[in-house]
Amino acid sequence: MSVRAEGTVAGHGARRQAATERAFREAWQRLEAGTPTHPDLRDHEWQLSISAVCLEARHSRNALYQGHPDLVHEIRAAIARKVQVTAETRHPTKRNSLETALAACRAERQRLISENATLLLRAMTAEEALARTQRRTPHHSR
């Protein structure tokens, strides 16, 4: 093979490598924007992952792992940041919802205490009225 022919083959390989990297990066951007184009992602629940990027780019994971290790590290770092941010925002949200539920339970408890006190007062008043009525009415002996 001549030097010129080898340069052409190498040039084609470099262009293909660049096109593949561009496809992975564009797929990653679409996923981060929440606008996937692949039907398996567009119509279903998914989360950002190496597999999702490869599916969206319509290239194999092997092509990403073998041909673009730096991009793999970038994607993994982005996923780790996203997981960290999600965890940080989820915990306060969960805490807020638990505090709201706790406040509702406390309010319901206070309502029930008040209702029980009212019922107890009514029962005691009824018992006193019955006792007064029984004292006024002579008992008939048989």
C-alpha positions, 0 to 999 in steps of 0.5 A: 500500500502506498503512503498516499493510500494509507493517508486516505485510510487514516483520514477516513478513520479520523473523520469517522471517529470525529463523526461518531464523537459528534453523534455521542455529544449531540445525543448527550445534549439532547438527553440533558435537554430532555428531548431524545429522538430515539423512540425507545427513549422518547416514549418511555421513562429513562435516566441519563446513563452511558447506555441511554447516550449510546442508544440515542446516538445509535452507536454501540457502547463498545464504540464509546468505550473503545473509541472515546474514553475521555467522553466516557469520563465526561458523561460519567462526571455529568451523571455523578453531578446530576445524581448529587444535585438530585439527592440534594434537592430530593431530601429537603423536598421529602423533609418538607412533605414529612413536616407538612404531614406531621403538622397535619397529624398534630392539627388532627390530634388537637381536633380529636382532643377537643372533640373528646373533651366536648363529648366528655363534658356532654356525658358528664352533664347528662349524668348530672341531669339524670342524677337530679331527675332521679333525686326528684322522682320518688322510687316506686317500690313493688 
